[in-house]
Amino acid sequence: MLDLLGEREPFYAPIAQLATLAEKKEVTMIVSPISFATINYLLSKFESPKIAKEKLRKFKIISEVCTLNELTIEKALNSSFKDFEDAIQYFSAIDSNCEIIITRNGKDFKKSLIPVMTAKEYLAKISQ
């Protein structure tokens, strides 16, 4: 999400392709609500808050937001994840029946029960 909305090179092109697939309804992107808050904070450091929020509005059109509830937080708090935010992301994905986690931070999801890939890896996989 940050690579897409922040247009971060060299990671922008693959995630932009994935966003295009989501826009065409060929894939479904499910995002944790915590990601919207985190990305808004980070984008607002480099752009005006108005522009950051507009980017998030546009991204929301092509994505779905999963629920984040007490049980998800409890699982994250009691997990062996070193990073609490990663734990929230992981258990949100599990609770939402996601088939894959797209991240460049794969090393922090070593114990994942679902595949973890970068956008580039995922695009290569689905093009086979």
C-alpha positions as CSV (number, residue, x, y, z in Angstrom):
1,M,0.0,0.0,0.0
2,L,2.8,2.4,0.9
3,D,4.8,1.5,-2.3
4,L,1.7,2.2,-4.4
5,L,0.4,5.4,-2.8
6,G,3.9,6.7,-2.1
7,E,5.0,5.7,-5.7
8,R,8.1,4.3,-4.1
9,E,10.7,3.1,-6.7
10,P,11.7,0.4,-7.6
11,F,8.7,-1.2,-6.0
12,Y,5.9,0.9,-7.6
13,A,5.5,-0.9,-10.9
14,P,4.6,-4.3,-9.6
15,I,2.1,-3.0,-7.0
16,A,0.6,-0.7,-9.6
17,Q,0.0,-3.7,-11.8
18,L,-1.6,-5.5,-8.9
19,A,-3.8,-2.5,-8.2
20,T,-4.9,-2.5,-11.8
21,L,-5.9,-6.1,-11.5
22,A,-8.0,-5.2,-8.4
23,E,-9.6,-2.3,-10.3
24,K,-10.6,-4.7,-13.0
25,K,-12.0,-7.1,-10.3
26,E,-9.5,-9.8,-11.3
27,V,-8.1,-10.0,-7.8
28,T,-9.4,-8.8,-4.5
29,M,-7.2,-6.7,-2.3
30,I,-8.2,-6.9,1.4
31,V,-6.5,-4.4,3.7
32,S,-6.5,-4.1,7.4
33,P,-7.9,-0.8,8.9
34,I,-4.6,-0.3,10.7
35,S,-2.9,0.1,7.2
36,F,-5.1,3.1,6.4
37,A,-4.1,4.8,9.6
38,T,-0.4,3.9,9.2
39,I,-0.2,4.9,5.5
40,N,-2.0,8.2,6.2
41,Y,0.5,9.0,8.8
42,L,3.5,8.2,6.6
43,L,2.2,9.9,3.5
44,S,1.3,13.1,5.5
45,K,5.0,13.4,6.3
46,F,5.8,14.0,2.6
47,E,2.6,15.4,1.2
48,S,-0.3,17.5,2.5
49,P,-2.8,15.7,4.6
50,K,-5.4,16.5,2.0
51,I,-3.5,14.8,-0.8
52,A,-2.8,11.8,1.5
53,K,-6.4,11.4,2.3
54,E,-7.5,11.7,-1.3
55,K,-5.0,8.9,-2.2
56,L,-6.5,6.7,0.5
57,R,-10.1,7.5,-0.8
58,K,-9.1,6.3,-4.3
59,F,-7.3,3.2,-2.9
60,K,-10.4,2.3,-0.9
61,I,-12.4,2.1,-4.1
62,I,-10.3,-0.8,-5.4
63,S,-9.8,-2.6,-2.1
64,E,-11.9,-4.1,0.8
65,V,-11.3,-3.3,4.4
66,C,-11.3,-6.3,6.7
67,T,-12.7,-6.2,10.2
68,L,-10.4,-5.8,13.1
69,N,-12.0,-6.9,16.3
70,E,-11.2,-7.9,19.9
71,L,-10.4,-11.5,19.0
72,T,-7.9,-10.4,16.3
73,I,-6.1,-8.1,18.8
74,E,-6.1,-10.9,21.4
75,K,-4.5,-13.3,18.9
76,A,-1.9,-10.7,18.0
77,L,-1.1,-9.9,21.6
78,N,-0.6,-13.6,22.5
79,S,1.4,-14.5,19.3
80,S,5.1,-15.1,18.9
81,F,5.4,-12.2,16.4
82,K,8.1,-9.8,17.3
83,D,6.3,-6.9,15.7
84,F,2.8,-6.2,17.0
85,E,1.7,-4.5,13.8
86,D,2.8,-7.5,11.8
87,A,0.8,-9.7,14.1
88,I,-2.3,-7.6,13.6
89,Q,-1.8,-7.7,9.8
90,Y,-1.3,-11.5,9.9
91,F,-4.3,-12.3,12.1
92,S,-6.5,-9.9,10.2
93,A,-5.6,-11.8,7.0
94,I,-6.3,-15.2,8.6
95,D,-9.6,-14.0,10.1
96,S,-10.6,-12.6,6.7
97,N,-9.8,-15.9,4.9
98,C,-7.1,-14.3,2.7
99,E,-5.2,-16.6,0.5
100,I,-2.0,-14.7,0.4
101,I,-0.2,-11.8,2.2
102,I,1.5,-9.3,-0.1
103,T,4.4,-7.6,1.6
104,R,8.1,-6.7,1.1
105,N,8.5,-7.7,4.8
106,G,8.3,-11.4,4.3
107,K,11.0,-12.3,6.9
108,D,8.6,-11.2,9.6
109,F,6.0,-13.7,8.5
110,K,8.1,-16.9,8.6
111,K,5.5,-18.8,10.6
112,S,2.6,-17.8,8.3
113,L,0.1,-20.5,7.5
114,I,-0.7,-18.7,4.2
115,P,1.8,-17.8,1.4
116,V,3.7,-14.5,1.8
117,M,5.0,-12.9,-1.3
118,T,6.0,-9.5,-2.8
119,A,3.8,-8.0,-5.4
120,K,6.5,-8.9,-8.0
121,E,6.6,-12.6,-6.9
122,Y,2.8,-12.8,-6.9
123,L,2.5,-11.4,-10.4
124,A,5.1,-13.9,-11.6
125,K,3.1,-16.7,-10.0
126,I,-0.2,-15.8,-11.6
127,S,1.3,-15.3,-15.0
128,Q,2.5,-18.9,-15.2
